[in-house]
Every structure is written in C-alpha cells, then in structure tokens.
Amino acid sequence: MKNMFFVVSLSRLTLGKNFTFVGGISCTLAIPYNLPDGTLLLRKWIRQDSNPKILYSSDDLMTKYDYGTGELKSGTYVTKVNTLMSTLETTISFSADSGKTSAAEAVIGDQLQGKLIVKHTATSQIDSTAIAAKLVISNLLTDAWVLLPTATITTFNKKGMQTATEEQAVKNSELRLPRLPFGSYFEITFKGTAWEKAYASPSGNYHYSLFYQNESGEQTVEKSGNFIVNSGTFGFKPIPNIAFKDSVLSIATNQIIDRKDDNYAITVEDYRGVRLSDGVANKPDRVDWEITATASPFKDTTGKEIRLSTMAIRFTKASGQTTELSSVATLITAHDVSGETAKDNHLTKLSWGKSDGFKAIVHNKSGLEATTYTADVEFDLRTAP
C-alpha cells in the first residue's frame, strides 16, 4: 500500500474489521487543510459516536489501526473542524424600500425588510470557524410585522464576494446556518408587511438569539432593540369623475338623468393601527369615520352659473332617502371600525347601484341653453365626533 493515498486528501474514512494499513506511514494518508467552503480543519481524526476529545493523527491511524480490534475501533473516522476561539457578532437594519436605504421607523402598510448580518468579531481568532450555528427569532416585531415564511441566507467570503445563497423556511422561529469560516459573513434577509403599530420598549420591541459552537462549547449572542411602526395613511384612493348620460331634456319638471356608470364607487384606505402603548388609555388611532359631500352649482361651457333650483345633483341612499347637494354638507355614509384591523380592513369600497347614489335632476329646463354642464362635488372624509 505504499503511496496508496498520495495526493488524495480525505476528510472521511470508513474502516472495517478486516482492514489494516499494510506498510504503515508509507501509505501517505493525508487530511486536507480546508473544505471547499474555506472551513479550516484541525487535520486530526475522530471516530464518529466516540469521545470528541480523543483525536488521532494520520500517522496514528496508519500505524495503530489493526483490524479495528485495538484502541482504534472499526467505524467511520472524520476530520474535526478547527473552531479555535471563534466569536461572532450580529447587526440588524430595516428598510422600507427593498434595502435601498436604512429606516429608523416605518408605517403600517409598508413592505418592510430586515437584514441581519452575522460575522466574526475583531477578537475572533484568525482561521477559526464557527459551527452548528442557529438563529432564534423569538420576537422580530412579529406582533406588528407579518413575515414571509422563508428567509434568504446569503454567504460572502472574506473578499466580500457572494459564494452561496439559500431560501430557508423559518421553522419554530429558527434558522439553521452553515459553518462560518473566519472572514466570511452571512446576510439573512426577512421580508413582510407591517400591519400594526410598534412602540419603543425599555427592553426592546424585537429580540433574537444566535447560537454557535467553538472549542469552549456553545456560545450565545443575544440582541434586542427598538424599531418603531407608526399608523399609516387614512384617506381616499383616487376618486373617479361622476359622468351623467347624454339626455334630451323634456318639458316635464324634475327630470332625472342617470349616471353613465351604473355602479359608481369610491374607496377609502385606512392603515391606522388599533394598538395602544402600555399604560395608555386614549383612543386608538383607528376611530370611526364618515363622509360628507357638497356640490357647487352647475355651469355651462360659457361659465354661466345655473341656479340649484334649475338643475342640481341629487344623492339617494339605499333606504330611498334623497338629498340635493349644495354648499351644506350632506352625510354620505358613517363607518364603524369596531373589530377592524389594518391588515384585514385597510380598504373599504363604497358603491352605489343604478337606483341609488348620485344623479342629476333638472327641475326646469327653462334657461338651459348649452349642451354641456359641469359641477364640482367635494367629498370630505373625517373622523366621527
């Protein structure tokens, strides 16, 4: 077996009870200095499922392994990672624009991204490797930030070049991390939507823990901090124009002119939160709201103003109650927010069918000489008293 393993470095070797190294160290069994990902090895052998502190050199294995019946029993021998005194640290940053800029706070409805970096500290021993790492996100704003079920783990080498990327499901609030050789680092990206307010807390409103092994055993890095989430927007989405059908005016009074859109709708977006900070008894940001409408008199194409007693806009509720719009506010709807959340109720669509809603009414066609008339309708969205 002389030179049998020459230039063939092994990191795993299974030996049986019918094997011995014929020729001893002349077999030139060697262990690589590092694995393909850069992880350095101690260049010692350990038998799996045995005392982890009992290590053997290649010379020991080649000269003392005698059919697996002596001190060196048959089984699988593996190399040991050179953990030395690796020490890790973490930093986390948040962004509401897909990582382009860091944010100190966000608002409800933001697509929030968190980037957690794991790297060796300045005191970490050169050429050390951290192993058996896991990240536990016991609370990563998870009462306000609804995370996607997977996180992205990207590995960079000591030159800052990306060497690997992995999409990993977050199971039981944990992520398993690969070995981390000295100089390399991880970027772990979480994404989700902020759906509730998050207040600052003396102990921090987010917390996570990093666990890893070095030669002294399991190590823990814990991190807490505050990231504020405020209430988001409350207002109308773009309101469509109200267009009325082209109609021939009759001699009859109080002629109704229908809308072109039989199902006219406006939408209110409400990203206000319902959570209050500890010890606060005030009303939450999300309170009842109502919409009123006013209208100006119609004008013809020359700018001539038409009296409301001649032509106006009429609003009909589902109950059949009608009101003609003027400079005096007319209540269009009142909305109760009881039981609502921003996540489930951030859009409220108000629509009116063919028989209700906004229509034009011509009380008397006398004096209507033009063919086109316009009026301004103003909606006012306000919190109810």
C-alpha positions, -999 to +999 in steps of 0.1 A: +000+000+000+030+023-003+019+058-015-016+045-019-031+078-007-005+101-022-021+135-033-055+121-023-066+141+008-095+127+027-119+142+053-139+110+059-128+074+060-147+042+070-125+013+082-138-023+089-127-052+110-109-068+080-087-039+073-052-028+082-027-003+067-001-025+051+031-005+052+022+020+079+030+056+073+043+047+038+006+047+028+008+085+030-027+091+043-034+129+045-061+153+056-069+184+036-062+218+052-097+231+045-130+221+030-143+236-003-162+264+015-129+275+032-136+259+065-102+250+081-096+216+096-076+205+126-060+177+105-069+152+131-092+121+130-120+114+153-142+083+153-179+092+150-200+085+181-169+084+203-153+108+228-150+140+208-118+149+227-099+118+215-081+127+183-057+108+162-031+119+137-029+103+103+004+086+115-015+071+144-043+058+122-018+042+097+004+026+123-020+017+151-052+006+133-050-032+134-083-047+121-103-024+143-099-045+174-075-025+195-077+011+207-087+022+173-121+005+167-137-001+134-160+026+122-161+059+104-134+084+111-139+121+102-118+152+104-126+179+130-133+215+121-108+239+135-131+260+157-103+276+178-117+307+196-142+319+171-165+347+184-195+361+164-215+393+164-247+404+147-262+436+134-296+443+121-311+470+099-345+477+085-357+492+052-390+502+037-376+505+001-363+470-006-329+476+011-320+508-008-319+529+024-320+521+061-350+532+080-354+541+117-391+536+115-419+526+092-457+530+088-484+504+087-487+490+052-450+493+044-433+463+028-406+460+055-373+443+050-349+433+078-313+424+071-294+406+098-256+403+094-236+376+112-198+379+112-167+372+132-157+398+157-123+416+158-113+393+186-122+361+167-090+340+162-078+341+126-085+309+107-112+299+132-146+285+121-179+288+139-201+257+136-235+244+145-250+279+143-287+286+146-307+318+148-337+320+170-361+349+163-383+347+194-397+382+186-387+401+155-415+426+156-437+396+149-467+411+167-466+440+143-447+427+113-462+397+094-431+379+080-430+358+049-425+321+058-390+319+043-358+339+048-328+343+024-294+333+037-265+347+016-229+338+023-200+361+014-163+352+016-135+374+031-132+393-001-169+403+000-178+380-029-211+361-028-204+324-025-238+309-017-275+318-013-303+297+002-340+302+008-348+286+041-382+281+058-385+296+092-395+266+114-404+271+151-389+306+148-354+291+139-330+292+111-301+268+107-268+284+095-239+268+077-203+268+091-188+303+091-150+304+084-131+334+096-136+364+074-168+351+058-202+365+068-239+359+064-266+383+053-300+370+064-330+388+049-365+388+062-394+403+044-430+410+053-457+437+058-460+460+088-497+456+099-497+472+134-481+498+154-449+490+173-439+511+203-405+515+219-399+494+250-372+497+277-363+460+269-367+465+232-396+456+209-376+430+190-353+402+202-333+374+186-305+350+197-276+334+178-262+301+190-229+286+177-200+263+188-164+270+193-138+250+212-152+262+245-187+249+238-219+265+229-219+303+227-249+327+226-252+362+212-285+380+222-296+412+206-326+435+214-336+469+201-365+491+191-380+497+157-410+520+155-440+514+133-465+542+131-500+544+118-502+547+080-524+566+056-560+574+060-578+589+030-594+584-003-579+565-032-583+584-064-620+593-069-634+588-104-655+615-120-692+613-120-704+613-156-741+615-165-758+601-195-764+623-226-801+631-223-827+650-242-844+675-219-882+671-217-908+697-208-915+677-177-902+691-144-878+672-121-863+651-149-838+625-135-806+620-155-788+587-146-751+582-143-732+565-171-716+542-145-744+521-130-721+510-102-702+541-092-677+535-063-652+554-041-626+537-019-612+547+015-579+533+026-573+531+063-539+520+076-544+533+111-535+510+140-556+499+169-528+491+194-521+515+223-488+516+241-487+501+276-505+522+302-522+545+277-560+548+279-565+572+250-585+562+219-565+543+193-556+560+160-583+539+143-616+555+151-650+557+133-652+579+102-678+595+080-680+610+045-699+641+036-704+657+002-710+692-010-716+704-046-713+737-065-740+749-089-737+736-125-720+759-150-723+758-188-695+760-212-695+798-211-691+798-173-727+808-167-738+795-133-771+776-132-792+780-101-798+749-079-835+755-083-830+748-121-805+719-120-787+701-092-771+668-081-792+645-061-779+618-037-801+588-029-793+565-001-801+528-002-830+534+021-845+556-006-839+589+012-829+617-012-809+649-007-799+675-032-763+685-028-754+722-021-728+741-001-743+725+030-726+691+038-747+660+032-738+628+051-730+602+026-720+574+049-709+567+085-685+538+092-680+519+124-644+505+129-652+481+157-633+449+154-613+461+124-576+458+118-554+474+093-544+440+079-579+429+072-597+462+067-573+486+051-596+491+020-633+500+023-652+503-010-684+523-011-706+517-042-740+528-054-761+509-079-782+521-107-812+531-085-792+550-058-762+572-054-756+604-074-779+615-102-786+648-119-820+664-116-834+691-139-862+709-122-869+731-151-852+732-185-860+769-189-828+788-193-807+758-201-793+768-235-760+750-237-754+713-243-727+706-216-728+713-179-703+706-151-703+709-114-678+702-086-686+676-060-663+677-029-661+647-006-649+652+030-635+622+049-634+629+086-633+611+119-666+610+135-671+631+166 
